[in-house]
Amino acid sequence: MKLEKIKELLREVDASGVSEFEVQEGDFRLVIRKGGHLGGTVQAEKAPVRDDSREVPAAEPEVSIQDGTIIRSPLVGIFHASVKDGEEPLVTVGTKVEQGQVMGAIEAMKMMNDVAAACDGVVSEILVRDGDLVEYAQPLFVIEG
């Protein structure tokens, strides 16, 4: 299932009164549960492959994280690299940042949550793309200092 379709489903479930939603498309299964606590639970899993003749796609290669301070996602949501759609990203590789400077935002439950630099330094790696669905504590940036 494509990321855009997952984002659309998240928005629709959030806007509806539904507390649980499940969809299966081929080997992909997505379960969305909204609870009374802060945020909901999103589970995506690959259903068991029943036909042994099909190849299972290889996992994506590990991201190389250089030495430096890792800035992690404060929550689950959609990463936004700029303030408004179509604008330049707030930071790029090589951008000098100061502690507390906003580097991007995570959209969750239709609210934007800033991602700020934890220290002074230079952005050496950006590990996510604009519009990516990110997990709690997922590495987003690396700052060398």
C-alpha distance (Angstrom), angle and dihedral (degrees) to the residues before:
residue distance angle dihedral
M1 . . .
K2 3.79 . .
L3 3.79 121.4 .
E4 3.81 92.7 -120.0
K5 3.82 90.7 56.2
I6 3.83 90.7 49.4
K7 3.83 90.6 50.6
E8 3.81 90.1 49.4
L9 3.82 90.9 50.5
L10 3.83 91.2 48.9
R11 3.81 90.7 52.5
E12 3.81 92.9 47.1
V13 3.81 94.2 48.2
D14 3.81 90.2 46.2
A15 3.82 91.9 51.7
S16 3.79 93.8 45.8
G17 3.78 130.6 72.5
V18 3.80 91.0 -117.3
S19 3.81 114.3 123.3
E20 3.81 96.7 -168.1
F21 3.79 132.8 26.9
E22 3.79 130.4 178.7
V23 3.79 130.7 -176.7
Q24 3.79 131.3 174.7
E25 3.77 124.2 -163.6
G26 3.79 114.1 178.2
D27 3.81 108.2 -55.6
F28 3.82 92.9 -14.0
R29 3.82 121.1 92.9
L30 3.82 124.6 -176.4
V31 3.81 123.2 -169.0
I32 3.81 120.5 -174.4
R33 3.82 119.4 -172.5
K34 3.79 125.1 -179.5
G35 3.80 115.9 -156.8
G36 3.77 136.9 -176.3
H37 3.81 91.9 -102.9
L38 3.81 126.1 83.1
G39 3.79 108.1 -63.7
G40 3.75 127.3 -9.4
T41 3.74 134.8 -100.0
V42 3.76 121.3 -98.9
Q43 3.77 118.2 -169.2
A44 3.77 123.9 -178.2
E45 3.74 119.9 178.8
K46 3.73 139.6 163.9
A47 3.78 111.2 -112.4
P48 3.80 115.7 -128.6
V49 3.78 113.1 -81.7
R50 3.79 108.5 -118.1
D51 3.80 97.9 -173.6
D52 3.81 111.8 66.3
S53 3.82 91.8 -164.8
R54 3.82 92.0 71.1
E55 3.77 119.8 87.9
V56 3.79 118.6 -121.4
P57 3.82 109.9 -132.5
A58 3.79 114.6 -110.1
A59 3.78 117.6 -107.0
E60 3.78 117.1 -104.1
P61 3.80 113.8 -94.3
E62 3.78 117.1 -97.8
V63 3.79 115.8 -94.7
S64 3.78 113.1 -114.4
I65 3.77 110.0 -125.7
Q66 3.76 114.1 -164.3
D67 3.78 124.1 -149.3
G68 3.77 110.6 -71.8
T69 3.77 143.6 82.3
I70 3.79 113.1 -46.5
I71 3.80 116.3 -142.9
R72 3.80 108.5 -151.8
S73 3.79 133.1 -162.7
P74 3.81 111.5 -93.8
L75 3.82 91.8 -150.3
V76 3.81 145.9 -4.6
G77 3.78 114.5 -76.6
I78 3.79 146.7 90.8
F79 3.81 117.6 -47.6
H80 3.80 118.4 -130.8
A81 3.81 118.3 -166.8
S82 3.81 94.9 -168.7
V83 3.79 138.3 39.8
K84 3.82 93.8 -115.6
D85 3.80 132.3 19.1
G86 3.79 111.9 -89.2
E87 3.80 95.6 20.4
E88 3.79 125.6 116.8
P89 3.83 115.3 -84.6
L90 3.80 116.3 -96.6
V91 3.82 90.9 -122.1
T92 3.79 136.8 14.6
V93 3.80 132.4 -174.5
G94 3.79 106.1 -66.2
T95 3.83 95.7 27.6
K96 3.82 113.6 137.9
V97 3.80 110.6 -131.2
E98 3.78 134.4 -171.9
Q99 3.78 126.7 -144.2
G100 3.80 109.1 -81.2
Q101 3.82 94.7 19.5
V102 3.81 112.8 140.0
M103 3.81 110.8 -113.6
G104 3.80 99.9 174.5
A105 3.79 141.5 -40.4
I106 3.79 139.6 -108.6
E107 3.80 117.1 -139.3
A108 3.79 113.2 -147.0
M109 3.79 126.8 161.5
K110 3.84 88.8 -4.6
M111 3.81 90.4 -60.1
M112 3.80 124.7 114.9
N113 3.81 116.9 -133.0
D114 3.82 117.2 -167.2
V115 3.79 121.4 -126.3
A116 3.81 107.3 -147.5
A117 3.79 133.4 -168.0
A118 3.81 112.4 -100.1
C119 3.81 92.8 -154.1
D120 3.79 144.5 6.0
G121 3.79 116.2 -84.4
V122 3.78 146.9 89.5
V123 3.81 124.3 -60.2
S124 3.81 104.3 -115.0
E125 3.81 99.5 171.9
I126 3.79 137.4 18.6
L127 3.80 107.6 -159.8
V128 3.83 100.1 -173.8
R129 3.78 137.3 48.7
D130 3.76 129.5 -130.6
G131 3.81 108.7 -83.6
D132 3.82 95.7 21.7
L133 3.80 117.9 142.6
V134 3.82 105.3 -122.5
E135 3.79 132.2 -164.1
Y136 3.79 129.1 -135.5
A137 3.84 110.5 -77.9
Q138 3.82 92.6 6.9
P139 3.83 110.7 151.9
L140 3.82 110.2 -106.8
F141 3.81 105.9 167.1
V142 3.80 140.5 9.1
I143 3.80 118.4 -144.4
E144 3.79 121.0 -165.3
G145 3.64 116.9 -159.6
